[in-house]
Amino acid sequence: MDTCDTRIRAYKNGKTFDQCKELAKSMNPAFKDYIEKHDRLLWTEILDQVDHDELIYKLTLKFLRIDGYDIGNNKIPEVKKFIL
């Protein structure tokens, strides 16, 4: 039986899923600082910073959402502080 094991399957640049997760987590503090200073961060800016790696891009947005940021939508492609 041929199955995909996410722990060992190589993604872009030969990284495993766990390595991609760690890379996304390590980039988020810089993104949070940028949002604090500029009030928002465009999706395109994140995509440029992650070298157009779709998996790291999506994980970055996921972790920002978990940390309480509004990650926007297809009509508002930006991340900003969540306002109550």
N, C-alpha and C positions, 0 to 999 in steps of 0.2 A: 504494500500500500504506500502510495506517494502522498505525503502530507507536508504542509508548510509549518515549520516550527519557527515562531516569531523570534525566538531567542537566537537563532543561528542564520536565518535568511538574510542575505545581504540586500540592502537598499542602495540608494544612490551613494556613490563613492565607497562602496563596500562596507558600509556601516550596518550593524544589526539594529533591530527595533529599539532595544534597550539603550544602545549608544545614541540613537537619535533622540530618545526621550531625555537622556541626561544632557545632551547638547541643547535641546530646547529649554530645559529648566535653567541651564547656566546662562542663557541669553536673556532670560526674562528680567533679571534685576536691572540691566541696562535699559530695557524697554520701559520698565516702570519709572525709572529716573527721567527718561525722556518725556513720558506722559505727564509726570509731575511738573516739569519745567514748561512744557509747551501745550498742556491741556488735551492733546490728542496725538495719535500716531496712526498714520495711514497704512492700510494693508499693503500698499505697494512698497512702502518703506521697510516693512517687515520682510516682505518677499526679497527685496534687494539684500538685506542684511543676512538672510539665511541662504544666500547664493541660489535662489530659485529652487530650493529643495522642498518639494510639496509636502512631504511627510513632516519635516521639521517645522514648516510654516503652520500646518494644521495643529501640530502639538503645541506650538507656541501660543496660538490663539486659544486652545483648550485650557492651557495652564493660566493664561491671563484671565479667562472667564472664571476659573476655579478660585483665583485670587481676588475676585470681586470687581473686575473691570467689565464695562460694557463693550463687547467686541463688535457691535454694529450688525449690519446685514448687507445684502447685495445693493440696497439703495443708499446706505450710509456706510461705506467701506472704511471705517476708522475705529480705533480703540480709544476709549476715554474713561475717565473715572465714572463709576456708577453714581448717579445722583438720585437720592431718595425723594 
